[in-house]
Amino acid sequence: MQHERRIVKIVADWVLPISSPPFKDGAVVIEGDTIKAVGKKKDLLRLPYDETVDCSGKILMPGLINAHAHLELTGFRDRITKGLPFADWAREVVAIRKGLSEKGIISAIENGLNELMSSGVTAIGDFSQTKITGRILKEKGLRGIVFLEFSR
């Protein structure tokens, strides 16, 4: 069975494309997973579409990429002594990390992903000591790669 490829037009007050300067009153036309057109809303009226997503009052831009995250450590912010030399800081991180349960790790990853997504991040390179991040990325529909850290 072939899936219907819906054509969606997203309109916004501002569009920030990668290949040209930002412009006002813009639109992006997407068919399936493919961007078909980017331009002024009035110039894209002639194109066919099945649905319009109105993002009035918003800026439409490509998703951001965080290429170096440590999502498992998200919950450490308020638990680590500020101003430590790197070696002392690293020892504190390792000690806290050893005390985390799987539930605590999952919570940290989910909190970190929610924070990143609220900032416009849609793709992540995560450095992890578990394989949990990959599963959560998939569940949330995000793109990413997980670099597995290990020690000898």
C-alpha positions as CSV (number, residue, x, y, z in Angstrom):
1,M,0.0,0.0,0.0
2,Q,1.4,3.4,-1.0
3,H,1.3,6.2,1.6
4,E,-0.2,9.5,0.5
5,R,2.4,12.3,0.3
6,R,0.7,15.3,1.8
7,I,1.7,18.7,0.7
8,V,1.9,21.2,3.6
9,K,2.4,25.0,3.4
10,I,3.8,26.6,6.5
11,V,3.4,30.3,6.7
12,A,5.2,32.6,9.2
13,D,5.9,36.2,9.9
14,W,9.6,35.6,9.1
15,V,11.5,32.8,7.3
16,L,15.2,32.3,7.9
17,P,16.4,30.1,5.1
18,I,20.0,28.9,5.0
19,S,20.7,29.9,1.3
20,S,19.4,33.5,1.4
21,P,18.8,36.4,3.8
22,P,15.7,36.3,6.2
23,F,12.5,37.7,4.8
24,K,9.1,38.8,6.1
25,D,5.7,37.1,5.3
26,G,7.2,33.9,4.2
27,A,6.2,30.3,3.5
28,V,7.7,26.9,3.1
29,V,6.0,24.2,1.1
30,I,6.8,20.6,2.1
31,E,5.8,17.4,0.4
32,G,6.4,14.4,2.6
33,D,9.9,14.9,4.0
34,T,11.1,17.2,1.2
35,I,11.1,21.0,1.1
36,K,9.6,21.9,-2.3
37,A,9.7,25.7,-2.1
38,V,10.7,28.5,0.1
39,G,9.6,32.1,-0.6
40,K,7.2,35.0,0.1
41,K,3.8,33.8,1.0
42,K,2.2,35.7,-1.9
43,D,4.6,34.1,-4.4
44,L,3.8,30.5,-3.3
45,L,0.0,30.8,-3.5
46,R,0.0,29.2,-7.0
47,L,1.5,25.9,-5.6
48,P,-0.9,23.1,-4.7
49,Y,-1.1,22.1,-1.0
50,D,-3.3,19.9,1.1
51,E,-3.0,21.8,4.4
52,T,-1.7,25.2,5.7
53,V,0.0,25.5,9.0
54,D,-0.3,29.1,10.3
55,C,2.7,30.2,12.3
56,S,1.7,33.8,12.5
57,G,3.8,35.7,15.1
58,K,6.6,33.2,14.7
59,I,9.9,32.7,12.9
60,L,10.3,29.7,10.7
61,M,13.9,28.4,10.4
62,P,15.8,25.1,10.0
63,G,16.2,23.1,13.2
64,L,19.4,23.7,15.1
65,I,22.0,21.0,15.7
66,N,23.7,20.4,19.0
67,A,26.7,18.3,17.9
68,H,28.2,17.7,21.4
69,A,25.8,17.0,24.2
70,H,26.0,15.0,27.4
71,L,22.3,14.5,28.1
72,E,22.9,12.0,31.0
73,L,24.6,14.9,32.9
74,T,21.7,17.3,32.4
75,G,20.6,17.0,36.1
76,F,24.0,17.8,37.5
77,R,23.8,21.6,37.1
78,D,22.9,22.4,40.6
79,R,24.9,19.5,42.2
80,I,28.4,20.3,41.2
81,T,30.6,22.8,43.0
82,K,31.1,26.0,40.9
83,G,34.6,27.2,40.0
84,L,36.4,23.9,40.4
85,P,39.6,23.1,38.5
86,F,38.8,20.7,35.7
87,A,40.2,17.6,37.4
88,D,38.2,18.2,40.5
89,W,35.1,19.0,38.5
90,A,35.5,15.7,36.5
91,R,35.9,13.7,39.8
92,E,32.7,15.2,41.1
93,V,30.9,14.4,37.8
94,V,32.0,10.8,37.9
95,A,31.0,10.4,41.6
96,I,27.5,11.8,40.9
97,R,27.1,9.8,37.7
98,K,27.9,6.5,39.6
99,G,25.0,7.2,42.0
100,L,22.4,7.6,39.3
101,S,19.7,4.9,38.8
102,E,18.4,4.0,35.3
103,K,15.3,6.0,36.2
104,G,17.5,9.0,37.0
105,I,19.4,8.7,33.8
106,I,16.2,8.5,31.8
107,S,14.8,11.6,33.5
108,A,18.1,13.5,32.9
109,I,18.0,12.6,29.2
110,E,14.4,13.5,28.8
111,N,14.8,16.9,30.6
112,G,17.9,17.7,28.5
113,L,16.1,16.8,25.3
114,N,13.0,18.9,26.3
115,E,15.4,21.9,27.0
116,L,17.1,21.5,23.6
117,M,13.9,21.1,21.7
118,S,12.4,24.3,23.3
119,S,15.5,26.1,22.0
120,G,15.0,24.9,18.4
121,V,17.4,21.9,18.4
122,T,16.1,19.0,16.2
123,A,19.3,17.0,15.8
124,I,21.8,15.9,18.5
125,G,25.2,14.3,18.9
126,D,25.1,12.9,22.4
127,F,28.0,11.4,24.3
128,S,26.6,8.7,26.5
129,Q,27.7,5.9,28.8
130,T,24.5,4.0,28.1
131,K,22.4,3.1,25.1
132,I,19.3,4.8,26.5
133,T,19.6,8.1,24.6
134,G,19.0,6.4,21.2
135,R,15.7,4.9,22.3
136,I,14.5,8.2,23.7
137,L,15.6,10.1,20.5
138,K,13.5,7.7,18.4
139,E,10.5,8.0,20.7
140,K,10.6,11.8,20.4
141,G,11.1,11.7,16.7
142,L,14.5,13.5,16.8
143,R,17.5,12.9,14.6
144,G,20.8,12.2,16.3
145,I,23.8,10.0,16.9
146,V,25.0,8.6,20.2
147,F,28.7,8.3,20.8
148,L,29.2,5.6,23.4
149,E,31.8,6.6,26.0
150,F,33.7,3.9,27.9
151,S,36.6,3.7,30.3
152,R,39.3,1.1,30.7
